[in-house]
C-alpha cells in the first residue's frame, strides 16, 4: 500500500485488529508514517469467500470516509522512538538499583524477558574500544524497521546482553551480515538485500536467525562447536553473542512483538544462538572456505531457520545409507507454488548441522566430497506434490503460472507425483557441528545465508 500511495494511487489497507500496531510501525519504517487504514475484525487469509465479502461490505462506509477525508486528518498518532535519552536509576542498594533498571527497561520493552546488565557509559566505551570503528560509524540499516545501526547502538545492546569487548567484532559482523540476507542468490540485490530481512521477520511464521562462526576466532572466544545449541556453561559465549544480536535486532531494527514481529505462535529459536563449526572434526573444508575465505580468516554467517528436526541414525555406517536417512529427514514441508519459485522443485532450502559421527564416514568414503553429498541429498529428498501443495487452493491468484500444469491433475495423481524438496543441491547447506553420536539437526531455512568477515572489525 505504501508503494501504491507513492505512485499517487489512493490506497486503504484493511487491517485486522491484531495488526494495528504492526501497520503503524510498518508505515513509519517504510517511509509513509501518515498512511491511513481501516480496521476489520478478522484476517482475510483463512476466511471463506462469503465471509470476506461480508466483512468488506461492512467496512465500505469506513473505506469511503477514509479515502475522502482531509489528508491532514490523522487516523492515528505515530509513537515517537527515543534514541537519544539515557536512563538513570538510584538506590543505596546496588541489587535494588539493578531491579529498578530491569523493571523500567522491561516496561519499555527493551529487553528479552531475562535480566539485563547495565549499559553504562564506561562499559559501552570499553566495548567500542575493542573494534576498529568509531562510535558513530554506521554499520548498516537494520531490518525490519531499518533503524541505523551505529557502532554505539550495537555496543549498548551488547552491554545489556553481558558481552565482553572481544565479542564485539563478531556481533558487528553479524549485524552487517543480516542486512545482506539473500544477496548471494539474487544478483539484483547486490550487497543490499534488506527487503529479504524485512519480509521474513514480519511474517506470521516463526523465522529466526542462527549465527555460525568459522575461523580462528571461534576457538579464541570459546564458541562451542559441539553440543552447541542449548543452555549451560559450555555455551556461555554462544548465548551472550546470540543475545546481543537479538537485542540489536529488536532495539535497532524495531523488531518488537505485536508491532513488526507478528508470529502466530512463536519459537524459542528467537532467543538467538551463535555457534561455531566443528572444523577440527570435519572431513571437508569449513563452510567459509567453500565461500572463498581463507582458513585463517574468521567469518560469521547468518542463516534464517523456520523450524528444527532431529534426524537420528540407529546403526547405519555406510555413506549412502547415512545420506539417505538425512535425505528422507529433509523431505517435509510445502512446495512454494507462489510467484517467484521457478522450480523445478519445491523451492525449499535446508540447513544441515551434521555431527562428526555422520560427516566422517561420509567424507572419508572416497566417493563423497561435500558437494557430492549435497547432490545426493537433493536427489533423494523428494515429496508428494499433492501433499506439498495442499496448503493453497490451486485457484488462488497467487499460484504462479509456471505451476498451472498441476491443475490438470486430480488429487490422486498429484499425491502420486513426486518432486524434489529443493530446486538445486545449492539449496542444501552442510555445516559440521556436534558432539559424538549420529544425530543430525535439519532446519528449514531461507533466504540464502549471508556471510561477512570478522577480522576487519577487530581493533589493531
ChimeraX attribute file (.defattr): number of C-alpha atoms within 10 A of each C-alpha:
attribute: neighborCount
match mode: 1-to-1
recipient: residues
	/A:1	16
	/A:2	21
	/A:3	12
	/A:4	11
	/A:5	13
	/A:6	12
	/A:7	9
	/A:8	9
	/A:9	11
	/A:10	13
	/A:11	18
	/A:12	18
	/A:13	15
	/A:14	21
	/A:15	19
	/A:16	15
	/A:17	14
	/A:18	16
	/A:19	18
	/A:20	19
	/A:21	18
	/A:22	20
	/A:23	22
	/A:24	23
	/A:25	21
	/A:26	22
	/A:27	18
	/A:28	17
	/A:29	18
	/A:30	13
	/A:31	12
	/A:32	16
	/A:33	19
	/A:34	17
	/A:35	21
	/A:36	25
	/A:37	21
	/A:38	20
	/A:39	16
	/A:40	19
	/A:41	12
	/A:42	17
	/A:43	15
	/A:44	17
	/A:45	8
	/A:46	9
	/A:47	12
	/A:48	9
	/A:49	11
	/A:50	9
	/A:51	13
	/A:52	15
	/A:53	13
	/A:54	10
	/A:55	17
	/A:56	16
	/A:57	12
	/A:58	11
	/A:59	17
	/A:60	12
	/A:61	11
	/A:62	16
	/A:63	21
	/A:64	12
	/A:65	12
	/A:66	19
	/A:67	16
	/A:68	10
	/A:69	13
	/A:70	9
	/A:71	12
	/A:72	7
	/A:73	10
	/A:74	14
	/A:75	15
	/A:76	13
	/A:77	9
	/A:78	14
	/A:79	11
	/A:80	6
	/A:81	7
	/A:82	7
	/A:83	9
	/A:84	5
	/A:85	6
	/A:86	9
	/A:87	9
	/A:88	9
	/A:89	13
	/A:90	11
	/A:91	11
	/A:92	7
	/A:93	8
	/A:94	11
	/A:95	10
	/A:96	13
	/A:97	15
	/A:98	18
	/A:99	15
	/A:100	16
	/A:101	20
	/A:102	21
	/A:103	16
	/A:104	15
	/A:105	17
	/A:106	16
	/A:107	10
	/A:108	9
	/A:109	14
	/A:110	19
	/A:111	22
	/A:112	16
	/A:113	11
	/A:114	9
	/A:115	17
	/A:116	21
	/A:117	16
	/A:118	17
	/A:119	19
	/A:120	15
	/A:121	11
	/A:122	9
	/A:123	20
	/A:124	23
	/A:125	18
	/A:126	15
	/A:127	24
	/A:128	24
	/A:129	18
	/A:130	18
	/A:131	23
	/A:132	14
	/A:133	20
	/A:134	13
	/A:135	18
	/A:136	11
	/A:137	12
	/A:138	16
	/A:139	18
	/A:140	21
	/A:141	20
	/A:142	27
	/A:143	31
	/A:144	28
	/A:145	27
	/A:146	21
	/A:147	18
	/A:148	17
	/A:149	25
	/A:150	20
	/A:151	22
	/A:152	19
	/A:153	20
	/A:154	28
	/A:155	29
	/A:156	24
	/A:157	28
	/A:158	31
	/A:159	27
	/A:160	22
	/A:161	27
	/A:162	21
	/A:163	24
	/A:164	18
	/A:165	20
	/A:166	18
	/A:167	21
	/A:168	27
	/A:169	26
	/A:170	29
	/A:171	28
	/A:172	28
	/A:173	22
	/A:174	28
	/A:175	27
	/A:176	23
	/A:177	25
	/A:178	29
	/A:179	26
	/A:180	27
	/A:181	29
	/A:182	24
	/A:183	20
	/A:184	17
	/A:185	14
	/A:186	13
	/A:187	11
	/A:188	10
	/A:189	16
	/A:190	12
	/A:191	16
	/A:192	16
	/A:193	22
	/A:194	22
	/A:195	17
	/A:196	21
	/A:197	22
	/A:198	21
	/A:199	12
	/A:200	20
	/A:201	24
	/A:202	24
	/A:203	14
	/A:204	14
	/A:205	17
	/A:206	22
	/A:207	24
	/A:208	23
	/A:209	26
	/A:210	22
	/A:211	26
	/A:212	25
	/A:213	30
	/A:214	29
	/A:215	25
	/A:216	14
	/A:217	22
	/A:218	24
	/A:219	14
	/A:220	9
	/A:221	14
	/A:222	15
	/A:223	24
	/A:224	25
	/A:225	28
	/A:226	20
	/A:227	15
	/A:228	23
	/A:229	19
	/A:230	12
	/A:231	11
	/A:232	11
	/A:233	10
	/A:234	17
	/A:235	21
	/A:236	16
	/A:237	23
	/A:238	29
	/A:239	27
	/A:240	23
	/A:241	26
	/A:242	27
	/A:243	26
	/A:244	28
	/A:245	28
	/A:246	27
	/A:247	25
	/A:248	27
	/A:249	26
	/A:250	25
	/A:251	22
	/A:252	23
	/A:253	23
	/A:254	24
	/A:255	25
	/A:256	20
	/A:257	15
	/A:258	17
	/A:259	18
	/A:260	28
	/A:261	22
	/A:262	21
	/A:263	16
	/A:264	11
	/A:265	8
	/A:266	15
	/A:267	14
	/A:268	8
	/A:269	17
	/A:270	17
	/A:271	16
	/A:272	21
	/A:273	25
	/A:274	29
	/A:275	28
	/A:276	26
	/A:277	27
	/A:278	24
	/A:279	21
	/A:280	12
	/A:281	18
	/A:282	20
	/A:283	17
	/A:284	20
	/A:285	15
	/A:286	21
	/A:287	24
	/A:288	24
	/A:289	17
	/A:290	13
	/A:291	9
	/A:292	8
	/A:293	18
	/A:294	13
	/A:295	16
	/A:296	12
	/A:297	16
	/A:298	21
	/A:299	27
	/A:300	30
	/A:301	26
	/A:302	26
	/A:303	26
	/A:304	26
	/A:305	22
	/A:306	18
	/A:307	15
	/A:308	14
	/A:309	14
	/A:310	13
	/A:311	19
	/A:312	15
	/A:313	16
	/A:314	10
	/A:315	9
	/A:316	14
	/A:317	14
	/A:318	12
	/A:319	20
	/A:320	18
	/A:321	14
	/A:322	21
	/A:323	20
	/A:324	16
	/A:325	18
	/A:326	26
	/A:327	22
	/A:328	15
	/A:329	18
	/A:330	29
	/A:331	21
	/A:332	18
	/A:333	14
	/A:334	20
	/A:335	26
	/A:336	23
	/A:337	23
	/A:338	17
	/A:339	13
	/A:340	12
	/A:341	18
	/A:342	16
	/A:343	19
	/A:344	14
	/A:345	21
	/A:346	24
	/A:347	21
	/A:348	25
	/A:349	23
	/A:350	24
	/A:351	23
	/A:352	24
	/A:353	20
	/A:354	26
	/A:355	26
	/A:356	26
	/A:357	20
	/A:358	24
	/A:359	27
	/A:360	17
	/A:361	18
	/A:362	23
	/A:363	19
	/A:364	13
	/A:365	13
	/A:366	9
	/A:367	12
	/A:368	18
	/A:369	16
	/A:370	20
	/A:371	16
	/A:372	13
	/A:373	21
	/A:374	21
	/A:375	18
	/A:376	18
	/A:377	26
	/A:378	24
	/A:379	18
	/A:380	19
	/A:381	22
	/A:382	21
	/A:383	25
	/A:384	20
	/A:385	23
	/A:386	22
	/A:387	18
	/A:388	22
	/A:389	19
	/A:390	14
	/A:391	11
	/A:392	15
	/A:393	10
	/A:394	16
	/A:395	9
	/A:396	9
	/A:397	10
	/A:398	13
	/A:399	18
	/A:400	16
	/A:401	12
	/A:402	15
	/A:403	17
	/A:404	13
	/A:405	8
	/A:406	16
	/A:407	11
	/A:408	9
	/A:409	13
	/A:410	10
	/A:411	15
	/A:412	9
	/A:413	14
	/A:414	19
	/A:415	17
	/A:416	13
	/A:417	16
	/A:418	17
	/A:419	21
	/A:420	23
	/A:421	33
	/A:422	27
	/A:423	20
	/A:424	19
	/A:425	18
	/A:426	15
	/A:427	22
	/A:428	23
	/A:429	22
	/A:430	19
	/A:431	23
	/A:432	29
	/A:433	28
	/A:434	25
	/A:435	17
	/A:436	12
	/A:437	13
	/A:438	20
	/A:439	20
	/A:440	25
	/A:441	19
	/A:442	23
	/A:443	21
	/A:444	20
	/A:445	25
	/A:446	21
	/A:447	20
	/A:448	24
	/A:449	23
	/A:450	23
	/A:451	27
	/A:452	23
	/A:453	22
	/A:454	22
	/A:455	19
	/A:456	15
	/A:457	17
	/A:458	18
	/A:459	14
	/A:460	8
